[in-house]
């Protein structure tokens, strides 16, 4: 299974604010073009793709970094909870008593880090995360320097998923998660929020 290693971008910065003007600067996630984002400019001038991710969402460099760190922190918490759950199992086998609420909390934490497909959960053998890194770059736009964080993860996946990746059926990562959204602006007559 070690040969079934895959790595890709989870999320990259696509939102900055120009200090002098408070204008929103964005990056096309398809071609990398940098431009302004406002109600009149929601599509990349270079490739015609909508700005933002697939959900018309944007993240600044700090948020991308925090998301990556939180993921790894939660993963190490999972290891800790696995050890606690093993101790609980041993106590049950020995006929001892256990804290049911604590055990259920540990099970909930353990269920959060596994590889699924199309946001459908699969068994734990489908794959496991083995790498997480934040690549930090800078770029200059209109004389100002900006930080561009790119979060990448590596996974060892089972043969089924690896074959789907190799033949092009699967070509991207998508992490389920929770967050708070802030409305940047609404585009009139389209019911589209950005």
Buried (B, 14 or more C-beta within 10 A) or exposed (E): EEEBEBEEEBBBBBBBEBEEEEBBBBBBBEEEBBBBBBEEBBBBEEEEEBBBBEEBBBBBBEBBBBBBEEBBEEBEBBEEBEEBBEEBEEBEEEEEEBEEEEBEEBEEBBEBBBBBBEEEEBEEEBBBBEEBBBEEEEBEBEEEEBBBBBBBBEBBBBEEBBEBBEEEEBEEBEEEEEEEEEEBEEBEEEEEEB
